[in-house]
Amino acid sequence: MKGETTVKCHRISEGKVTGEVLISQDDILFYLVDPESGRILEKGHSLEGKSVAGKVLVFPAGKGSSSVQVDGLYQLMIRGNAPKAMIIERPDTILVTSAIIMEIPLVDQVDPLFYELIKDGDCVVVDADQEQITIIPKA
């Protein structure tokens, strides 16, 4: 497609999805996400009130203890409100393990150009298997 930009990344959890980007400036604790709606409940969070459901979630890192982080993501998944994919700057063992078990594509080490170009609402193809992300311009 004309105008597309493809950047390299590093695969953590395999898969390929296309979806709308939701960018968080803050680390995410999935335990503070409403499993019924996918909305971030954490007061003062950059995404407070926004839903991660079905989005390609771009965020710095996870936070919180292992049990609440895993349970939070699992509760989202079983209700169909988990992110489609996650693009993370600083992965941790808990998110890596959760993404693999729950089969959510997870990538890191993204080309810095991605962060310069990407905006909330953009559409991307996260192809963890090929270790690339393609930004699809809006029509």
C-alpha angles and dihedrals in degrees: 000000000000116000096017118143121206122196134183125250139167120258117232100158120019129239143090125243140161119217153132118285123239114187123204122195089195135064113261130235105194090200087071092057118096105244092206095057107012090237120148109244099184110119114239094011115142088240098040108153095010122115124238091192112130093351132126096243117213113192143146101242147319124265138195134053122314098251096052093043094051093043093048093053092042092052089052092048097051090051094048093248102110121117115269090229139349128225109193135181099203113026121198131200093255096054092041092052093044094050092050094048093044092043095236112151109244126184137174139171089064119182106263089235088073092063091049094052106034124095134177110279096025116133119237139177110222106199103179091171091062092033095237142113122207120202111211113205119231114257 
